[in-house]
């Protein structure tokens, strides 16, 4: 037990050292891993929903579990690369800057210990969140070979839904994080909570991609059976 505690203490100290002295590299690696987990979770939930819906309309209830060969590895890789090259470096820079700015100019300072965290949450939600949501859909649009038209359609269909979901999810997480954790520990915890958020964004991007495919097929004169199949997939997502 003592050895385990000693090992955990050394591991925590090492993680703290890396986060303080190599924040961009550390957060990029962490974001890469968490986006893999988030997208895998999204794909599993999509598979489970589709499977449950299929079984509810059939008498055949053969058990078929979700396995790695059912993962869309290209989709997972695209999401993970966004985490490594965009999210990781961005949050490694953003949260220390947010801390410094809130100390210099905080109109909520009169509310004492909660004034700073509330001010930082407001800045994060209204200054940081909208551009990063746009950046995610833009990055995925490029990875999928889309153009400006498909990007604009994604933003039109998915931005508001995603931002409202963010407003419901992140303020609670961020308020506790900014209030109780030191700066170096904020990004790792936020990233850990981001598994759920990453899964949500991955799901919304998949839904947008299905809508785009459905629109393209309708323009190209897709036959009714194919159209019905795409509509069923869209409903599942």
trRosetta pair geometry for C-beta under 8 A, 3 or more apart (Angstrom, degrees):
i j d omega theta_ij theta_ji phi_ij phi_ji
1 4 5.7 -53 -151 33 32 113
1 5 6.5 31 152 -17 64 105
2 5 5.8 -55 -150 36 32 111
2 6 6.3 33 152 -20 65 107
3 6 5.6 -55 -147 38 31 113
3 7 6.2 33 154 -20 65 106
4 7 5.7 -53 -146 36 30 111
4 8 6.3 29 154 -18 64 107
5 8 5.7 -54 -145 38 30 111
5 9 6.2 33 154 -22 64 107
6 9 5.7 -53 -148 34 29 113
6 10 6.5 28 154 -16 63 105
7 10 5.9 -56 -149 37 31 109
7 11 6.2 31 153 -20 65 108
8 11 5.6 -54 -145 37 30 113
8 12 6.2 31 155 -19 65 106
9 12 5.8 -54 -147 36 29 110
9 13 6.3 30 153 -19 63 107
10 13 5.6 -54 -147 37 31 112
10 14 6.2 33 153 -21 65 106
11 14 5.7 -54 -148 35 30 112
11 15 6.4 30 153 -18 64 106
12 15 5.7 -53 -147 36 31 111
12 16 6.3 34 153 -20 64 105
13 16 5.7 -53 -149 36 31 113
13 17 6.4 34 151 -22 64 105
14 17 5.6 -52 -149 33 31 114
14 18 6.5 29 154 -16 65 105
15 18 5.8 -55 -148 37 31 109
15 19 6.2 28 155 -17 66 109
15 26 7.8 123 -158 -154 65 134
15 188 7.4 52 167 -89 121 159
16 19 5.9 -58 -145 39 29 109
16 20 6.2 21 158 -14 65 111
16 184 6.0 74 -152 125 72 142
16 185 7.5 -24 -110 -69 87 89
17 20 6.1 -64 -148 40 26 105
17 21 5.9 -15 169 15 66 117
18 21 6.6 -74 -129 54 22 85
18 22 5.0 -44 -163 53 67 106
18 25 7.6 -95 -175 86 99 101
18 26 4.5 132 142 -87 104 133
19 22 7.6 -40 -70 65 12 63
19 23 5.9 47 -172 -104 49 72
19 26 5.2 -127 -88 104 55 161
19 27 7.6 83 -127 -52 79 85
19 184 4.4 114 115 -176 117 97
19 185 7.2 84 121 -75 163 43
19 187 7.0 176 -152 58 115 115
19 188 6.5 -63 -101 -36 142 116
20 23 7.1 3 -135 -61 7 93
20 184 4.8 -29 -72 -109 81 139
22 25 4.4 -36 166 47 107 115
22 26 5.2 114 102 -27 88 99
23 26 5.9 -62 -139 42 25 109
23 27 5.9 15 168 -11 65 114
23 92 4.0 147 138 -158 102 111
23 93 8.0 143 110 -56 128 48
23 96 7.7 -13 -156 -25 175 131
23 184 7.7 -122 -97 -130 106 77
23 187 7.2 99 -161 29 101 161
24 27 6.2 -61 -142 43 23 103
24 28 6.1 26 158 -23 62 111
24 88 6.7 92 -169 137 56 94
24 89 4.9 26 -146 -113 101 74
24 92 4.6 178 -86 91 54 162
24 93 7.4 28 -86 -44 98 87
25 28 5.8 -58 -147 34 26 112
25 29 6.5 23 158 -15 63 106
26 29 6.1 -59 -153 36 28 107
26 30 6.2 23 153 -15 64 112
26 92 7.6 130 61 -103 84 127
27 30 5.4 -55 -141 42 34 113
27 31 5.9 35 159 -21 69 107
27 87 7.8 -129 151 121 103 74
27 88 4.1 155 119 -160 82 78
27 89 7.1 160 86 -62 116 26
27 91 5.9 -152 -176 75 147 100
27 92 4.3 -165 26 -62 148 107
27 187 5.4 -48 -104 154 122 140
27 188 7.9 -122 -102 -71 79 62
27 191 7.0 -167 -146 -62 82 144
28 31 5.9 -53 -141 38 26 108
28 32 6.3 34 154 -24 61 104
28 83 7.7 132 -157 132 51 70
28 84 4.8 60 -177 -156 89 63
28 85 7.3 58 -141 -67 112 30
28 88 3.2 134 -89 125 49 158
28 89 6.1 25 -73 -44 105 73
28 92 7.7 -41 -36 -24 77 137
29 32 5.7 -51 -151 31 29 116
29 33 6.6 25 154 -15 63 106
29 84 7.3 43 -81 -119 29 93
29 88 7.3 104 10 -129 36 149
30 33 5.9 -59 -154 37 31 109
30 34 6.2 21 155 -13 67 112
30 88 6.8 140 56 -114 78 106
30 187 7.9 114 76 135 149 100
30 188 6.4 -98 -154 -116 163 74
30 191 5.2 47 137 146 119 165
31 34 5.7 -58 -139 43 32 107
31 35 6.0 33 161 -21 67 106
31 83 3.5 -167 146 173 92 94
31 84 6.0 178 86 -73 100 38
31 87 4.5 178 -157 92 148 112
31 88 3.9 -142 20 -65 135 90
31 91 7.6 146 -71 28 132 125
31 191 6.0 -107 -83 -133 68 123
31 194 7.8 -19 -124 90 78 149
32 35 6.2 -59 -149 35 23 107
32 36 6.8 27 151 -20 60 104
32 80 5.0 54 -158 -177 69 91
32 81 7.6 32 -119 -85 92 29
32 83 5.0 168 -80 96 35 113
32 84 4.0 34 -74 -69 104 101
32 88 7.1 -12 -28 -47 77 138
33 36 5.7 -53 -157 30 33 114
33 37 6.6 28 149 -14 65 105
33 80 7.9 58 -60 -138 17 107
33 83 8.0 -129 31 122 37 148
34 37 5.4 -51 -149 39 39 112
34 38 6.0 41 151 -22 69 106
34 83 6.5 -176 66 -152 83 151
34 191 5.3 -172 -15 170 165 94
34 192 7.1 -127 -111 -97 134 33
34 194 5.8 65 146 83 140 103
34 195 5.4 -111 -165 -80 94 78
34 198 6.3 151 136 -11 88 157
35 38 5.3 -49 -137 39 35 113
35 39 6.1 31 163 -15 67 105
35 76 8.0 143 131 -169 84 65
35 79 4.7 -168 170 137 111 91
35 80 4.5 167 92 -100 115 50
35 82 6.6 168 -137 66 160 87
35 83 3.4 -151 -22 -30 136 142
35 84 7.7 -105 27 -25 137 72
35 87 7.4 147 -57 33 124 146
35 198 5.2 -146 -115 -157 59 145
36 39 6.4 -58 -144 40 23 103
36 40 6.2 24 156 -19 60 112
36 76 5.9 55 -132 -179 67 107
36 79 7.5 153 -78 91 37 105
36 80 4.9 30 -61 -90 80 122
37 40 5.8 -60 -147 38 27 112
37 41 6.3 30 155 -21 64 107
37 195 5.1 -40 108 -132 117 111
37 198 7.5 82 80 77 74 139
38 41 5.7 -55 -151 34 29 112
38 42 6.5 30 151 -19 64 104
38 79 7.0 -135 81 155 102 138
38 194 6.9 -52 -72 131 141 74
38 195 4.8 -159 -78 -156 86 51
38 196 7.3 -103 -123 -21 97 8
38 197 7.3 -38 -133 73 139 51
38 198 2.6 11 171 96 170 117
38 199 4.4 -133 -169 -48 74 66
38 201 7.8 20 150 46 134 93
38 202 6.1 151 130 -11 94 131
39 42 5.4 -50 -148 35 37 114
39 43 6.3 35 154 -17 68 104
39 75 6.4 -178 -175 127 133 91
39 76 4.6 167 102 -115 139 70
39 79 4.2 145 -61 58 138 159
39 80 7.2 -91 11 -44 137 80
39 198 6.7 -70 -41 145 64 105
39 199 7.0 -170 -76 -104 22 57
39 202 4.5 171 -110 -118 73 160
40 43 5.8 -54 -146 38 31 108
40 44 6.3 33 153 -21 64 106
40 71 6.4 -25 -118 -118 83 127
40 76 6.4 40 -61 -114 75 126
41 44 5.7 -54 -147 36 30 112
41 45 6.4 28 156 -18 65 106
41 195 6.6 83 0 164 151 95
41 196 7.7 -76 112 -104 157 45
41 198 7.9 94 46 87 117 92
41 199 4.2 -55 89 -101 113 133
42 45 5.9 -57 -149 36 29 108
42 46 6.4 29 153 -18 64 107
42 198 7.7 -114 -31 121 120 69
42 199 4.1 177 -58 -158 86 72
42 200 7.4 -153 -96 -45 112 17
42 202 4.0 -169 17 87 168 120
42 203 4.5 -148 -151 -55 114 85
42 206 7.1 162 149 -5 125 136
43 46 5.6 -52 -146 37 33 112
43 47 6.2 35 154 -20 65 106
43 70 7.6 163 151 120 118 90
43 71 5.8 93 111 -125 160 70
43 72 6.3 -167 -113 22 139 90
43 75 7.3 130 -74 90 124 134
43 76 7.5 -52 -20 -67 142 101
43 202 7.6 -61 -39 135 75 133
44 47 5.7 -55 -148 37 31 112
44 48 6.2 30 154 -20 66 107
44 66 5.3 101 -129 149 85 168
45 48 5.7 -52 -143 37 31 112
45 49 6.3 32 157 -19 64 106
45 199 7.0 81 8 176 134 123
45 203 7.1 -35 77 -88 123 131
46 49 6.0 -54 -147 36 28 110
46 50 6.3 26 155 -16 63 109
46 203 6.7 177 -61 -120 109 95
46 206 6.8 -52 -85 109 156 160
46 236 6.6 86 -165 134 77 102
46 237 5.8 4 -129 -104 112 73
47 50 5.9 -60 -149 39 28 109
47 51 6.1 28 154 -21 66 111
47 66 5.2 112 103 -104 150 119
47 70 6.3 66 -107 144 149 138
48 51 5.7 -56 -143 38 29 112
48 52 6.2 28 158 -18 65 107
48 66 7.1 -54 -60 -45 82 134
49 52 6.0 -54 -144 37 28 109
49 53 6.3 26 157 -18 62 109
49 236 5.4 147 112 -170 108 84
49 237 8.0 142 80 -84 141 28
50 53 5.9 -59 -149 38 28 110
50 54 6.3 29 154 -20 65 108
50 233 7.7 5 -109 -123 125 62
50 236 4.4 37 -86 -161 84 148
51 54 5.8 -55 -147 36 29 110
51 55 6.2 25 157 -16 65 109
51 64 7.1 -149 -132 70 129 100
52 55 5.9 -56 -144 39 29 108
52 56 6.3 33 156 -26 63 107
53 56 5.8 -54 -150 29 29 114
53 57 7.1 10 157 -5 61 108
53 236 6.1 -130 22 -105 152 98
54 57 6.4 -75 -160 42 31 98
54 58 6.2 -3 157 4 70 120
55 58 6.0 -76 -135 51 33 95
55 60 7.9 -109 -126 87 71 59
55 61 5.6 69 -152 -115 113 76
58 61 7.6 167 99 -62 92 58
66 70 5.7 -106 -155 58 69 144
67 70 5.6 104 60 1 62 101
68 71 5.6 -36 -164 6 49 118
71 76 6.1 7 169 -29 115 138
72 75 3.9 38 110 17 115 118
72 76 6.5 153 91 -16 63 85
73 76 5.3 -52 -144 40 38 114
73 77 6.0 42 155 -22 68 105
74 77 5.7 -53 -147 37 29 112
74 78 6.5 32 153 -21 63 104
75 78 5.8 -53 -150 33 30 112
75 79 6.6 27 154 -14 64 106
75 202 7.4 99 159 -162 109 108
75 206 7.3 35 -152 -88 144 102
76 79 5.9 -57 -150 39 31 109
76 80 6.1 29 154 -18 67 111
77 80 5.6 -55 -140 40 30 111
77 81 6.2 32 159 -22 65 105
78 81 5.9 -54 -147 34 27 110
78 82 6.7 32 151 -21 60 103
78 139 8.0 157 174 134 92 94
78 140 6.2 90 148 -122 125 75
78 143 4.2 113 -139 165 123 159
78 144 7.6 47 -140 -53 164 75
79 82 5.7 -54 -157 31 33 114
79 83 6.8 34 147 -18 64 103
79 140 7.6 16 -83 -95 66 110
79 198 6.9 106 176 -177 123 105
79 202 5.4 0 -103 -99 147 112
80 83 5.5 -51 -154 34 37 115
80 84 6.4 31 152 -16 68 106
81 84 5.6 -54 -143 40 35 109
81 85 5.8 4 168 5 71 115
81 143 7.6 145 65 -98 129 136
82 85 6.7 -69 -129 51 21 89
82 86 5.1 -30 -171 31 63 122
82 87 6.5 59 136 -13 74 102
82 136 6.3 74 -179 -129 147 73
82 139 5.0 120 -110 119 111 149
82 140 7.0 -23 -63 -60 145 80
83 86 7.2 -48 -87 54 9 80
83 87 4.7 -35 -136 42 50 126
83 88 6.1 69 157 -33 62 95
83 198 7.3 8 -80 -120 123 135
84 87 7.8 32 -5 48 16 86
84 88 5.6 -3 -144 4 29 136
85 88 7.4 51 -12 37 10 105
85 89 7.2 -16 -179 6 31 118
86 89 7.1 -82 -158 43 13 96
86 90 6.0 6 163 -18 57 124
86 135 6.2 175 -171 146 141 127
86 136 7.7 172 105 -86 152 62
86 139 6.2 -91 -33 -74 156 157
87 90 5.7 -70 -144 40 24 113
87 91 6.2 8 171 -9 67 110
87 132 7.5 77 -103 -157 79 121
87 194 7.9 143 -178 171 146 161
88 91 6.8 -66 -146 38 19 96
88 92 6.4 18 159 -20 60 113
89 92 5.7 -62 -147 36 30 115
89 93 6.5 17 160 -10 66 109
90 93 6.3 -71 -158 41 27 101
90 94 5.7 20 157 -22 68 119
90 132 7.0 143 138 -105 159 114
91 94 5.3 -54 -126 40 36 112
91 95 5.9 27 -180 -17 72 107
91 187 5.1 136 135 -130 114 108
91 190 6.9 -157 -164 90 145 136
91 191 7.4 165 87 -65 162 96
92 95 7.5 -48 -134 30 13 98
92 96 7.8 3 162 1 46 110
92 187 6.3 42 -89 -117 55 164
93 96 6.9 -76 -164 43 29 101
93 97 6.3 20 154 -14 68 119
94 97 5.8 -70 -153 42 28 110
94 98 6.0 31 156 -26 69 109
94 128 6.0 85 -163 -118 144 135
95 98 5.3 -46 -140 33 34 117
95 99 6.5 41 156 -23 63 100
95 183 6.6 157 132 -160 105 84
95 186 5.3 -173 179 96 149 132
95 187 5.6 -156 21 -64 153 93
95 190 7.7 -175 -77 8 144 153
96 99 5.5 -51 -150 31 34 115
96 100 6.6 31 154 -16 66 104
96 183 5.9 71 -98 -177 74 133
97 100 5.8 -55 -149 38 34 109
97 101 6.1 30 156 -18 68 109
98 101 5.9 -56 -142 39 28 109
98 102 6.2 27 159 -20 64 110
98 120 5.3 89 160 -142 116 102
98 123 6.2 165 -138 97 104 135
98 124 6.7 23 -126 -69 152 93
98 128 8.0 -34 -77 -44 129 139
99 102 6.1 -58 -146 35 24 108
99 103 6.7 22 156 -19 60 107
99 120 7.5 16 -83 -107 49 137
99 183 5.4 -32 -54 -104 165 120
100 103 6.0 -61 -156 33 31 110
100 104 6.6 19 154 -12 66 110
101 104 5.9 -63 -150 40 34 105
101 105 6.3 -37 176 43 71 94
101 123 7.4 153 97 -148 132 169
102 105 7.4 -83 -127 67 22 56
102 106 5.1 54 -177 -81 65 111
102 116 5.3 97 151 -152 128 84
102 119 5.3 140 -136 99 107 121
102 120 5.1 -34 -74 -69 151 94
102 123 7.3 -135 -75 6 100 148
103 106 6.9 -3 -102 -23 14 121
103 116 7.6 19 -78 -124 61 122
106 109 4.5 104 99 -57 106 91
106 115 6.2 99 155 138 122 108
106 116 5.9 -31 -138 -99 154 66
106 119 5.0 -154 -142 9 91 177
107 119 7.0 149 46 -110 69 124
108 111 5.1 -28 172 22 87 118
108 115 3.7 -179 127 -159 87 87
108 116 7.3 -166 87 -53 104 27
108 118 5.6 -106 142 78 166 112
108 119 4.6 -166 32 -58 122 106
109 112 7.9 57 170 -70 49 26
109 115 5.0 139 -108 130 18 153
109 116 7.4 44 -104 -60 63 75
110 115 6.5 135 51 -93 39 147
111 114 5.3 -69 137 76 111 87
111 115 3.6 143 62 -71 90 92
111 118 6.9 -7 85 29 149 137
112 115 5.9 124 44 -6 22 109
113 116 7.4 -57 -174 26 32 101
113 117 7.9 14 147 3 61 111
113 179 7.0 69 153 -148 94 95
114 117 5.8 -62 -154 47 50 108
114 118 5.7 47 154 -22 81 111
114 179 6.7 -5 -109 -108 64 120
115 118 6.1 -64 -148 39 24 107
115 119 6.2 24 158 -19 64 111
116 119 5.8 -60 -147 36 27 111
116 120 6.3 22 159 -16 65 109
116 178 6.9 -153 120 154 88 114
117 120 5.8 -59 -146 38 30 109
117 121 6.3 33 156 -22 66 105
117 174 7.6 160 -172 135 90 77
117 175 5.4 87 154 -150 121 60
117 178 3.8 148 -124 100 85 115
117 179 4.3 -17 -67 -64 156 80
118 121 5.7 -52 -148 33 32 113
118 122 6.5 32 153 -19 64 105
118 175 6.9 25 -84 -121 58 100
119 122 5.8 -56 -153 35 30 111
119 123 6.5 28 152 -16 65 106
120 123 5.7 -53 -146 38 34 111
120 124 6.1 35 155 -21 66 108
120 174 7.2 -146 111 161 97 114
120 178 4.9 171 72 -131 140 155
121 124 5.7 -56 -145 37 29 111
121 125 6.1 23 160 -15 65 111
121 170 7.9 165 -151 127 93 91
121 171 5.3 75 -175 -135 130 77
121 174 4.8 140 -108 105 92 124
121 175 5.5 -4 -67 -74 146 76
121 178 6.6 -133 -50 12 85 148
122 125 6.1 -59 -142 39 26 106
122 126 6.1 -8 170 9 64 116
123 126 6.7 -77 -138 51 21 88
123 127 5.1 -21 -176 20 66 125
123 128 7.1 57 135 -10 70 101
124 127 7.0 -52 -99 52 13 86
124 128 4.8 -34 -152 36 53 127
124 129 6.5 72 146 -36 64 95
124 170 7.4 -130 119 144 121 132
124 174 5.9 -156 67 -149 156 160
125 128 7.4 9 -31 50 11 85
125 129 5.1 -4 -150 -3 38 139
125 166 7.2 161 -136 129 85 107
125 167 6.3 81 -158 -105 126 76
125 170 6.7 165 -92 89 95 125
125 171 6.5 0 -67 -74 139 92
125 174 7.9 -157 -49 37 94 159
126 129 7.0 7 -49 35 15 105
126 130 7.3 10 -162 -8 36 112
127 130 7.9 -85 -172 31 8 97
127 131 7.8 -15 159 6 46 114
128 131 6.8 -80 -163 45 30 100
128 132 6.1 16 159 -14 71 119
129 132 6.0 -69 -146 40 27 106
129 133 6.3 27 162 -21 67 107
129 163 6.5 114 137 -132 116 86
129 166 5.4 152 -162 140 133 151
129 170 7.3 -177 -97 49 132 162
130 133 5.9 -57 -148 33 30 110
130 134 6.5 27 157 -14 65 107
130 159 7.9 45 -146 -171 80 110
130 163 6.2 18 -96 -109 74 130
131 134 5.6 -58 -149 40 35 111
131 135 6.0 39 152 -24 69 107
132 135 5.2 -48 -142 36 35 116
132 136 6.4 43 155 -26 64 99
133 136 5.8 -48 -152 28 31 113
133 137 6.8 20 156 -7 63 104
133 159 6.0 115 128 -138 126 75
133 162 5.1 151 -149 113 130 131
133 163 5.9 -97 -13 -71 171 83
133 166 7.1 -109 -69 -29 128 150
133 201 7.7 -144 -129 -118 76 119
134 137 6.2 -62 -151 42 31 102
134 138 6.0 31 152 -20 66 113
134 155 6.4 26 -122 -113 83 116
134 159 6.8 19 -80 -114 75 119
135 138 5.5 -59 -144 41 29 114
135 139 6.0 32 158 -23 66 106
136 139 5.9 -55 -146 34 27 109
136 140 6.4 18 158 -11 63 109
136 201 5.8 -45 158 -176 156 137
136 205 7.4 -111 143 -68 101 127
137 140 5.9 -55 -142 43 31 108
137 141 6.1 41 154 -28 64 107
137 151 6.9 128 131 -150 96 73
137 154 4.6 176 -177 132 125 129
137 155 6.0 157 97 -73 151 70
137 158 6.3 156 -96 79 141 129
137 159 7.2 -86 0 -76 155 82
137 205 6.6 -169 -110 -102 72 97
137 208 7.2 20 -138 52 110 173
138 141 5.5 -53 -147 32 29 116
138 142 6.7 29 154 -18 62 102
138 151 5.8 42 -112 -144 67 123
139 142 5.9 -55 -156 33 31 110
139 143 6.5 30 149 -17 65 107
140 143 5.4 -51 -145 38 37 114
140 144 6.1 28 157 -13 68 110
140 154 7.9 179 79 -158 108 163
140 205 5.0 -42 140 -150 169 141
141 144 6.0 -63 -145 44 27 105
141 146 3.9 -74 -172 57 82 135
141 150 5.8 163 -147 106 110 103
141 151 4.4 81 179 -90 172 86
141 154 6.0 -138 -75 7 118 153
142 145 7.8 44 179 -67 31 21
142 146 6.9 -77 -65 47 25 85
144 150 7.8 -119 93 132 118 148
144 209 6.4 -137 -134 -113 159 117
146 149 8.0 -133 176 68 92 65
146 150 3.6 -114 -160 80 116 138
146 151 5.9 138 122 -49 127 75
146 154 7.7 28 173 -23 170 130
146 212 7.5 -51 -110 -164 118 164
147 150 5.5 96 47 14 61 98
147 151 7.1 -114 108 -5 33 95
148 151 5.5 -56 -145 38 33 114
148 152 6.2 34 157 -20 67 106
149 152 5.9 -55 -148 36 28 109
149 153 6.4 27 153 -18 62 108
150 153 5.6 -55 -148 37 33 114
150 154 6.4 39 152 -24 65 102
150 212 5.5 44 -138 -131 105 141
151 154 5.7 -52 -151 31 32 112
151 155 6.5 28 154 -15 65 105
152 155 5.8 -54 -148 38 33 110
152 156 6.2 34 153 -20 66 108
153 156 5.6 -53 -145 37 31 113
153 157 6.1 16 161 -8 66 113
153 208 7.5 146 115 -165 88 102
153 211 7.7 -157 148 110 119 117
153 212 6.5 125 97 -92 140 97
153 215 7.8 -103 -168 23 160 165
154 157 6.2 -68 -144 45 25 100
154 158 5.5 -28 178 25 66 121
154 159 7.9 93 128 -40 65 84
154 205 7.5 19 -151 -126 126 68
154 208 4.6 59 -123 -175 87 147
154 212 7.6 -22 -66 -55 87 124
155 158 6.9 -74 -117 54 16 81
155 159 4.7 23 -166 -38 63 124
156 159 7.2 15 -59 13 10 107
157 161 7.9 -19 146 7 54 123
157 208 5.8 149 83 -112 128 94
157 211 6.4 -161 -175 83 172 166
158 161 5.7 -70 -154 47 45 111
158 162 5.6 41 157 -23 81 114
158 204 4.9 122 -150 167 123 115
158 205 7.4 79 -157 -80 170 47
158 207 7.3 143 -93 79 117 108
158 208 5.2 -52 -39 -68 137 125
159 162 5.9 -67 -150 39 25 108
159 163 6.1 17 161 -16 67 111
160 163 5.9 -56 -141 39 29 107
160 164 6.2 27 161 -17 65 108
161 164 6.1 -60 -148 38 25 108
161 165 6.4 25 154 -18 62 109
161 204 6.7 175 97 -127 120 131
162 165 5.7 -57 -150 37 30 112
162 166 6.3 34 151 -22 64 106
162 200 7.6 143 -128 132 80 108
162 201 6.5 61 -135 -106 123 80
162 204 5.6 144 -78 132 106 177
163 166 5.4 -51 -149 34 35 116
163 167 6.5 38 151 -22 65 102
164 167 5.5 -49 -149 33 34 114
164 168 6.7 31 152 -16 63 104
165 168 5.8 -58 -153 37 33 110
165 169 6.1 15 156 -9 68 116
165 200 6.2 -162 143 167 149 148
166 169 6.0 -68 -138 45 29 101
166 170 5.3 0 -178 -1 72 122
166 197 7.3 62 -106 -138 79 119
167 170 7.2 -42 -98 40 17 95
167 171 6.8 21 -167 -20 50 113
169 172 7.3 -88 176 34 31 101
169 173 6.9 6 150 -5 70 119
169 196 7.4 -157 -157 105 140 119
169 197 6.3 160 119 -87 152 101
170 173 5.5 -66 -148 44 44 110
170 174 5.4 33 163 -17 82 113
170 197 7.4 46 -70 -90 97 142
171 174 5.9 -61 -136 43 27 106
171 175 5.9 32 164 -29 65 108
172 175 6.0 -52 -144 28 24 112
172 176 6.9 16 161 -8 58 106
173 176 6.6 -71 -163 40 26 102
173 177 6.2 21 151 -18 66 117
173 190 6.8 114 143 -118 120 69
173 193 4.9 141 -142 159 145 169
174 177 5.3 -59 -142 41 34 114
174 178 5.8 27 164 -15 72 108
174 190 7.2 38 -94 -107 75 111
175 178 6.3 -56 -142 40 23 103
175 179 6.1 18 159 -17 60 116
176 179 5.8 -63 -142 40 27 109
176 180 6.0 -20 177 17 66 116
177 180 7.2 -82 -134 49 15 81
177 181 5.3 -35 -163 26 59 126
177 186 5.3 100 166 -139 111 83
177 189 5.5 180 -116 92 113 130
177 190 6.0 51 -129 -64 168 90
178 181 7.5 -39 -75 46 12 86
178 186 7.0 47 -84 -124 54 129
181 185 4.5 -121 -177 91 113 111
181 186 5.2 149 101 -78 123 69
181 189 6.2 -140 -80 11 170 148
182 185 5.2 77 61 17 78 104
182 186 7.4 -125 98 -31 38 86
183 186 5.8 -44 -155 3 35 118
184 187 7.7 -58 -175 25 33 99
185 188 6.0 -59 -158 42 51 110
185 189 6.2 42 154 -16 80 110
186 189 6.3 -68 -154 40 28 104
186 190 6.1 24 157 -17 67 113
187 190 5.7 -59 -142 40 30 112
187 191 6.1 33 158 -22 65 107
188 191 5.6 -57 -148 36 29 113
188 192 6.4 33 154 -23 65 102
189 192 5.5 -49 -149 31 35 114
189 193 6.6 30 154 -12 65 103
190 193 5.9 -57 -151 41 32 107
190 194 6.2 44 146 -36 63 107
191 194 5.1 -50 -148 24 34 123
192 195 6.6 -23 180 -13 40 105
193 196 6.7 -44 175 28 57 104
193 197 7.0 46 128 -7 74 111
194 197 4.7 -60 -148 49 57 114
194 198 5.4 65 149 -29 83 99
195 198 5.8 -51 -144 34 25 112
195 199 6.5 29 153 -20 60 105
196 199 5.7 -54 -153 33 31 113
196 200 6.6 32 149 -20 64 104
197 200 5.5 -52 -151 33 35 114
197 201 6.4 30 154 -15 67 104
198 201 5.9 -55 -146 39 32 107
198 202 6.2 34 155 -21 65 107
199 202 5.8 -55 -147 36 29 113
199 203 6.4 31 154 -21 63 107
200 203 5.7 -58 -153 35 29 112
200 204 6.5 26 153 -17 65 105
201 204 5.6 -53 -146 36 34 110
201 205 6.3 34 155 -19 66 104
202 205 5.8 -55 -149 36 30 110
202 206 6.4 33 151 -20 64 105
203 206 5.6 -53 -149 34 32 112
203 207 6.4 34 152 -20 64 104
203 237 6.5 174 -171 -168 83 89
204 207 5.6 -51 -149 35 34 114
204 208 6.4 36 151 -20 65 104
205 208 5.5 -51 -148 36 35 113
205 209 6.4 37 151 -22 65 103
206 209 5.6 -52 -149 33 32 113
206 210 6.6 33 152 -19 64 103
206 237 5.6 -141 110 -142 106 139
207 210 5.8 -53 -151 34 32 110
207 211 6.5 34 151 -19 64 105
207 234 6.9 89 -148 -148 75 72
207 237 4.5 -180 -88 129 83 125
208 211 5.6 -53 -150 35 33 113
208 212 6.4 34 152 -20 65 105
209 212 5.7 -53 -149 35 32 112
209 213 6.4 33 152 -18 65 105
210 213 5.7 -54 -147 37 32 111
210 214 6.2 36 152 -22 65 107
210 230 6.7 167 -173 -170 92 87
210 233 5.8 -150 -141 114 137 107
210 234 4.7 177 130 -91 132 81
210 237 6.0 154 9 25 151 151
211 214 5.6 -54 -147 36 30 114
211 215 6.3 30 153 -20 64 105
211 234 6.5 95 -72 -125 66 126
212 215 5.7 -53 -148 35 31 111
212 216 6.3 30 154 -18 65 106
213 216 5.7 -55 -146 37 31 111
213 217 6.2 30 156 -19 65 108
213 230 6.5 -146 107 -141 105 130
214 217 5.9 -56 -146 37 28 110
214 218 6.4 28 155 -20 63 106
214 227 7.5 90 -148 -142 86 71
214 230 4.7 161 -97 144 92 134
214 231 7.0 98 -127 -72 134 62
214 234 6.3 -5 -46 -55 148 139
215 218 5.9 -55 -149 34 30 110
215 219 6.6 28 153 -17 63 105
216 219 5.8 -58 -153 36 32 110
216 220 6.3 17 154 -9 67 112
217 220 5.7 -64 -143 45 32 104
217 222 3.7 20 166 -41 99 140
217 226 6.6 -132 -176 125 142 119
217 227 6.6 -179 119 -91 125 77
217 230 6.5 165 43 -28 154 165
218 221 7.9 51 -177 -66 29 21
218 222 6.2 -55 -77 23 37 107
218 227 6.9 78 -85 -115 83 118
222 226 4.8 -110 176 87 110 123
222 227 5.1 136 104 -60 117 90
222 230 7.8 17 137 1 163 140
223 226 5.2 87 61 13 78 105
223 227 7.0 -147 96 -8 37 93
224 227 5.5 -60 -146 38 32 113
224 228 6.2 34 158 -22 68 105
225 228 5.8 -52 -148 33 30 111
225 229 6.6 33 152 -20 62 105
226 229 5.6 -54 -151 34 33 114
226 230 6.5 31 153 -17 66 105
227 230 5.9 -55 -150 36 32 110
227 231 6.4 33 152 -20 65 106
228 231 5.7 -54 -148 35 32 113
228 232 6.5 35 153 -22 64 103
229 232 5.8 -54 -153 32 31 112
229 233 6.6 30 151 -17 64 105
230 233 5.6 -53 -150 36 35 112
230 234 6.3 37 152 -21 66 105
231 234 5.6 -52 -148 35 33 114
231 235 6.5 36 153 -21 64 104
232 235 5.7 -53 -151 33 32 112
232 236 6.6 33 151 -22 63 104
233 236 5.7 -54 -152 31 34 113
233 237 6.6 26 154 -13 66 104
234 237 6.0 -58 -150 39 32 105
